[in-house]
Amino acid sequence: MSLHEEPLVNLLGNKSRLRILITLWKSREELTVYRICKSTGLKRSVVYRHVRVLIDGGFVERKRYGEIFLFTLNLKSSYGRAFKEFLDKTLGKVDGFDVEG
């Protein structure tokens, strides 16, 4: 494994972060932390912590509208685009895929 791959594996090797990414992919729209929590079953503090890591890693984009933050997959980033393409090709073919648990 190269030096560049190890941080990526650590970033995506977390079940909660994967659940957040898959939730954003499935929604195809910007989501609030509340909606991410409802979809994943994760606590708010957990979602905030992992979303920050995903933003820093280039997978998630955050937009601010006044007091409200909305999150989406970062399709401006090569990591975000590659992850979306991977999910489209794999999970996109699984009928009724559930993000929880």
C-alpha positions in Angstrom: 0.0 0.0 0.0 1.4 3.4 -0.9 1.7 6.4 1.4 -1.2 8.0 -0.5 -3.5 5.1 -0.2 -3.3 4.6 3.6 -5.1 7.8 4.6 -7.8 7.0 2.1 -8.3 3.5 3.5 -8.5 4.9 7.0 -11.0 7.5 5.9 -13.3 5.0 4.1 -12.6 2.1 6.6 -15.1 3.6 9.1 -18.6 2.2 9.0 -20.3 5.4 10.1 -18.5 7.5 7.4 -19.5 4.9 4.8 -23.1 5.1 5.9 -23.0 8.9 5.6 -21.5 8.8 2.1 -24.0 6.2 1.0 -26.9 8.2 2.4 -25.7 11.3 0.5 -25.3 9.2 -2.7 -28.8 7.7 -2.3 -30.5 11.1 -1.7 -29.1 12.7 -4.9 -29.7 16.1 -3.1 -28.3 18.2 -0.4 -29.1 17.0 3.1 -29.1 18.6 6.6 -27.5 16.9 9.5 -31.0 16.1 10.8 -31.8 14.2 7.6 -28.5 12.4 7.6 -29.2 11.3 11.2 -32.7 10.1 10.4 -31.4 8.1 7.4 -28.4 6.5 9.1 -29.6 6.2 12.7 -26.4 7.9 13.9 -26.4 10.6 16.6 -25.9 14.2 15.7 -22.5 14.5 17.3 -21.3 11.4 15.4 -22.6 12.8 12.1 -20.9 16.2 12.7 -17.6 14.6 13.6 -17.5 12.2 10.6 -18.8 14.8 8.1 -15.9 17.1 9.1 -13.5 14.3 8.3 -15.2 13.6 5.0 -15.1 17.3 4.0 -11.4 17.4 4.8 -10.9 14.3 2.7 -12.7 15.8 -0.3 -15.6 13.4 -0.3 -18.3 15.8 1.0 -19.2 19.4 0.2 -20.8 21.8 2.7 -22.9 24.7 1.7 -24.2 27.3 4.1 -27.6 29.0 3.8 -27.8 31.4 6.8 -27.8 29.2 9.9 -28.4 26.0 7.9 -25.6 23.8 6.6 -26.4 21.4 3.7 -24.2 18.5 2.7 -23.7 16.6 -0.5 -21.2 14.4 -2.2 -18.3 16.6 -3.5 -18.4 16.0 -7.2 -15.8 18.7 -7.7 -13.2 16.4 -6.1 -11.7 13.4 -7.9 -12.3 11.3 -4.7 -16.0 12.3 -4.6 -16.5 11.6 -8.3 -14.8 8.3 -8.1 -16.8 7.2 -5.0 -20.1 8.2 -6.7 -19.1 6.2 -9.8 -18.2 3.2 -7.7 -21.6 3.3 -5.9 -23.4 3.8 -9.1 -21.8 0.7 -10.6 -22.2 -1.5 -7.5 -25.0 -0.5 -5.1 -26.9 1.2 -7.9 -27.8 -2.3 -9.2 -29.0 -3.6 -5.8 -32.7 -3.2 -5.5 -33.9 -1.9 -2.1 -30.4 -1.3 -0.7 -30.7 -0.2 2.9 -28.1 2.1 4.5 -28.9 1.3 8.2 -27.1 -1.2 10.3 
